[in-house]
Amino acid sequence: MGALWQAPSAAESIAVTSPWTGDVIAQVGMSGAAEVAAVVAAAREPAIIWGKTPIKERVRPLARFHELVTQHLAELSETVALESGKTPAEAQAGLLRGLEVVEFAQSLPNLDRGGALEVSRGVSCEYRREPLGIVAGITPFNFPAMVPMWMFPIALTLGNAFILKPSEKVPLAACRLGELLLEAGYAPGLFSILHGDRRAVESLVDHPEVRAVGFVGSTPAARAVHARATGLGKRALCLGGAKNHLIVAPDANEAITVRAVVDSFTGCAGQRCMAGSVLVVIAGAERFVDKVVEAAGRIELGTQMGALIDGAARSRLAAGLAQAELEGARVLLDGRQRVAPAGYEEGNWLGPSVVDHVAAGMQCAELELFGPLLSVIRVNTLDQALALEQKSPYGNATSIFTQSGAVASYVAERATSGMVGVNVGVPVPREPFSFGGTKDSKFGQGDMTGPAGVELWSNLKKITTRWAKSEDANWMS
């Protein structure tokens, strides 16, 4: 275990509780600068050796890791659900999505083969991809396995050593993934886990040997980590929060739209940066509001929707509902009134909630409340709907529900979000397409997965060669 993650030397630790029951399920230590230094020191020599290993050899333990995760899928899903509040089905879906990134990383020897070209008479140029050295990923509570798996498969395959700092609220799945990586054949020190809070993050970002940082979390934290890392001259890509708009046109398919909208704002209890939280209904599509409320009201807590991460999240969302009422909105579906599932009365539960007659400027229309709360804004035209999306400071996702190709194209061209869906409630790109938003949803260049992830975790070395002067040399030679 000591070769995998660092036990803090200080006695300070915090309790980890399950969102389902409120029971303490683990204790996690709080690391600081001393622990960061020890983890980096343990990674130093393995990173040098690994970086000189041919990429075809570097993918071999990753293939074994894929097999191990598949074999332990049920166990890992239960662990993710236990600590994050997801349903086991949601936890498994996240793991399967993470495995897609593993599969993409396994393809890198064939996809990213370098390049060479005779650029002039007697002169050739080539490029070689090289690792950065030691890199780090800082990941959130809502996807304890999937988001780390967005990062380390690509980073490790490119020849780096990787340090993971998971959310202190969900340390268990990360540790289990680390055990499987060791079992898969990665040398100790190539993948390390550092537990802790903000102090651990700051010490990790500050360490001079950590060359690049990937981050997923809230917008304030993403902005702060990006500023800190880039201020030190490091490479950083930090993904933040969102306020995603689901636009419904009058001609939308009823069955597809209602299910997609409900799944979007209730999936993972709304605790995901791709959740649809604003339903923009264009005149003529008002019938969809009641149908969404009816379908969301049938969601069963504990089976179809999980728990919120902690009591603070429930209090924040309850306050958001109360504030919406004070500002003049109408609560059509009140999740505060839902009863907890039998046997889980001490968990953090809030039912799906729908607030209608929301106006731009209201708190529930502007802030990322991060839960199963859907705000309904009614507009007269498609352009008014797009104006709401364009004015939002966030830019993760926008979806349009319509049967018109012209309308879909109109929205896709004008939406300012980085990910757009057509009749899709959660428009997460699948590999090899990269994940990433715009505006205050992303700080840094590129995206987190796919080919953009390759650029994040590596450098390109360009080599220009001339061995002898050509008899027919020109000015470029």
N, C-alpha and C positions, 0 to 999 in steps of 0.2 A: 504493500500500500504506500509506503513512504516514497517509492520511486514514481508514483503516479500523481499524488497530490500532496500538498504541503500542509502539515498540521501547524497551526499558529503556535508560536512559543508563548504568547500571552494566554492568560486564563480566560479572557473574555470570549463569550459565545452567546448565541441567541437561540431560542427555541424555534423549531420549524413545526407549524401546525397544519393539519389537513383542512382544507376549505370545506370538505364534506361534513366533518364531525366537530371540528375545533380541537381535536385531540393533538397532543404533542407527539410527533412521529420521529423527530431527530433533533440533535443539537448541532449547530454549525459554528465553527470558529471564525473569528474576525481577524483577517490578516492585515499586515501593514508593510512598511518599506523593507523590514528585515526578511519577511517571508517572500516578498517579491524578489529580493536579491538572491535568495537561496534557490528559488525556482529557476530564475534566469541562469544562474551558475550551473545548475544541473542540466540545462538545455544547451549550453554553449558548445561542448565537444560533440554531442550527438548531432547538432545542427550542421556542423562542419562536415562530418562524415556523410550524413544523409544528403546534403546538398551536392556532394560529388558522386552520389550513386546514380546510375542511369535511370531515366524515368520509367523505362519498362520494368525495372526491378522495384521501383517505388510504388507501383500500382499493385504489386502482388499481395501485400498485407491488406490493402484496401478491399480486394476481392474477398479475402477471408473475413474481413469485418462485415461486409455485406451479408455473407452467409450466416454469421453469428447473430446479427441483428434480426435477420429473418427467422432464425431458429428460436430466438428469445422474444419474438414480437409480442406475444400475449403478456409475458412478464413485464417487459418494458412499458407496455401500454398501461398496465395496472399501476406501475410506479408513477408514470406521468400523471395519470388521473388522480391518484392519491394526493400528490403534492400540489397540483395546479387547479384542481376542481373540475377538470374536463370530464366528460363521459368517457368510458373506455373506448368507444367507437371513434370519438374525436381524437383521443390520444393516439390510436392506431393510425388514423388518417394522417396525422402529423408526421409520424415515423415513416410511413410510406412515402410521403412527400420528401422527407429528408433523404431517403434511399435513392430517390431520383437524382439528387445532387451527387451522391456517391457514384451512381452509374455514369453520370456525366464526367466526373473526375477520372473514372476508370478509362474513359475514351480519350483522354488527353494525349497519350502517346501517338494516336492516329490523327487527332484533330489539330494538334499544335506541333508541327514537325520542323519548325524553323524555316529558313528560306535562304536561297542564294541566287544571285543573278550576275551575269557579266554586264556591267553597267557602262563600260566603255572599252575601247580596244586595249587589251592587256590588263584591265582592272575589273575585279569582281567585288561584290558586296554580299555579305550574309548577316543574318541575325541569329543570335542564340538566346534562349530564355534562361534566366538565372534566378535562383531563389533570393529572397531578401535576408534570410537568416532566422531570427526569432521574431515571431509575430503574435498578436493577441486578439482574442475575441471576447467581447463583453455582451452578454445575452440576457433577455428579460424573463419574467416569470411565466408569461402566457404560453410559451412554446419551449419547454425545458429541454426537449430533444431535437425538434425540427430546426430551430434557428442555429444552434451550434453546428448542426449538420449542413447548414447552408455554407459554413465557413471552413471547418477544419479538413473536410475531404479534399477540397481544391488546394488549400494552403499546404497540406502535407504532401500531396502528390507533386506539387511544384518544388519540393525540396526544403521546405521550411520546418522549423520546430514551432509548435503551436501551444500557447498558453490560454486556457479558457477560464474566464471569470464569470460563472453563472450567477443569476440572481440568488441572493441569500435566502429567498423565500422557497426556492426549488432546487436544492443541491443534490437530490438523490439520483435522478435520472442521469445527470451529468457524470456522477461517479460511476454509475453502471456502464455508461458508454466508454468511460476511460478504462474500466476493467476489460471490456471486450476488445478495445484497441490493443491493449497489452497482449491479450490472448491471441489476437490476430497476427502478432509478430512485430509490432512496432517496438523499437528499442526504448527503454526507460529514458525519460527526458525529452523525447520527441513530442509527446503530448502530456501536458501537465494541467492540473486543475488548481486554481487558487480561489479559496472562498473568502468572502468578506463583503463589506459595504463600500460606501463612497471612498473611504480611505484606501482601500485596496485598489480601486479603479484609478485613483489619482497616482498612487505609487507605481502602478503598472504602466500607465501612460508616460510617466516621467522617466522611467528607467531608460538610460541612454542606449541600451542594447535591444530594446523593443523597437523594431523598425516600422511596423505598420499596425494599425488598430481598426478592427471592425466593431461596430456598435449597433445594437437595436434596442430601442426603448422609447421613452417619452421625448417630445420635442425639446423641452428645456435641457434635459440631460444630454441629448444628442448634440445640441448646439454647444454645450459646455465642453463635452469630450472632444468634439471636433476642433474647437478653438484652442484647447489645451494642447492637443497633439500637433496640430499644424503650427502652432506657435513655437513648438520645439523642432520644427522642420520634418515632422514625421508624416507619413502617408496615412490618411484616415478617411473612412467612409462610415458615416453615422446616420442611421435611419431613425426617424422620429415618428410622431403621431399623425393622426388623420381626422378628417371630418368628411366622410365619403358620401356622395350624393347618388341616389337612385332615382332616375327620372322616368316617369311613366307617361307614355303617350296614350291617347284615347284608343288606338287600334291594337294595343298590346294584347298578346295571348293571355287569357285569364289564368289558366292552370300554371303555365310557366312562370308568369310574373308573381303571382301570390306566393307560390312555393319559394321562388328565388329570394323575394324580399324578406319573407319570414326567416328562412335559413340564414340569410345574410346578417340580420340584426340579432338573432338569438343564438347562432352557432358559437360555441366556446363562450357562452353567456355574454356575447358581445365584447369579449375581452381580446380583441385582435385588431390590428391596424388596418385590416381590410374589411372590417364590418361596415355595412351600410347603416348609417345613423340618421340620415336625412332623406325622407321620401318626398320627392318633388312631383306633385300631381298636376298635370296640365289639364286645363278646362276640357271637360268631356270624359275624363278618366276618374271622376270622383268615386265611381262605384267600387274602385279597387280599395279604398280606405276601409270600408266596412268588412270587406272580404279578408283583408290582411289582419284586422283586429280579430275577426272570428277565428281565423287559422292560428294566430299567435296565442289566443286564449285557450286553445286545445293542447298546447305544448305541455308535456308532463315533466315536472321538475324531478331530477334524479335519474330519469331514463333518457329523455330527449334533450334535456338541457342540464348542464352541471351547475356548480356553485361558483360564487365570486371568490376571489383570492383571499380576501380578509374582511373583517368587520368594517374597516375604514372605507373600503370600496363600496360596501352596501350603504353606509352612511352618506357618502358622497352622492350616490345615485338617488337615494331617497330625498336628499336636499335638492338635487337637480329637478326632481318631479315637483317638489313643493315650490321651487322658484318659478317653474314654468306656469304653474297655476297663478302665482302672484302677478306674473307678467301678462296674464290674460289668455293663456292657452288653455285648451280643454283636454283633460286626461280621459281618453277613451278606454284605456286598459291600464289598470293600476297594479303593478307587480308587487307593491308593498302589502297588498291584501292577500297574497298567495301564502298558503301554509307549506311549511317545510315537509319534505318527504318523510314518511314514517321511519323512525330510527336514526334520522339525521337532523333532529331538531336543533342541535347546537351548531350547525353549520352556517355558512354565509349565503343565505338564499334571498333572491329577489326574482319575481316572475317577469316575463316579458311585459313591457310597458309601451304604450303608444300615446303620444301627445299630438293633438290636432290643432289646427288654426294657429300654427307657429308663424311668427314673422321674423324676417331678417333682423338681426340685432339682439334677439332674445338669447339668453345664455344657452339654452338647449339647442339652438340653431348654430351656435358659433364654437362652443367649447367641446373638446373631446372628453366626454364623460366616461367612456370606456366601460360600457355595460349594455344590457339588453333593453335599451331605450331608443325608440324610434320617434323622431320629430317629423311631423307632416306639414309641409308648406304647399299651399295651393297657389298656382300661377295661371295666367291666361294663355301664355304662349311658350313655345320651345325656347325662344331667345331669352325670355325672362328666367326660365329654368337654368339655362347656360350661364346667365349673368350671375346667378347665385354661386354656381360652381367656380366661375372665374374670379370672383371676389374673395373666395375663401383663401386664407393664408396657407392652408394645407393643399397637398397635391398628390395624394396616394392613388385614389381610385374614383372613377365615375362610371356609372352604368346607365344605359338607355334601354328601355323596354318598348319595343315596337315591332311591327311586321313590315315596316317600310325600309327598304335598303337605302333610300335617299335620306330618310331621317337619321338612320344609324350612321351613315357616312358624314352627315352634317355635324352630328355630335362628336364623332371621332376626330374630325378635323379641328374642331373649335374648343374641345375640352382641354383644360390646362393640367390635368392629372397625368401622371406617368404611366398609369395602367387604366385602360378603358375596356368596359365590357358591353357586349350587345346581347341582351337577354340572358345575362350572367350576373348573378348577385355578388359573387366574390371573384373578381377578375384577376386571380393570381396566375401569372404566366407559368407555363410548365417548361422544364428543361428541354432544349438549351436556351430558351428565352429568359432573359435576366429579370430579376425582381428589383424594383426601385421606383420611387416616386419623384416628385418635384417640389419646388417651393420649400415650405417649412417642414416637409416630410422627409427631406434628404439634405444632408450636409456633406459635401465632397463630390468628387467626380465619379462617373460610372455607376454600376449597379452591383448587387451583392452576389448574384449567382450567374451561371452561364459564362459566356466568353468574357464578360466584363469582370467577373470574379477572378479570372485568370490574370487580367491586367492588374487587379488590386494586389495580388499576393506575389508578384514577380517583377523583374526588370528585364528589359530587352537590351542585350549588348550587340552593337553594330560593329562589324569588322570589315574594313576595306583593304584589299590585298592587290599588290602588283609585284610580280617576281622578276620581270624583265621588261624593258621598254620595247614596245611593239614597233616594227618598222613603219606601220601605217598609223601611228599614234596621232590623235587629234588633240584639240585644246582641253578635252575632258580627261585625257590620260595623264 
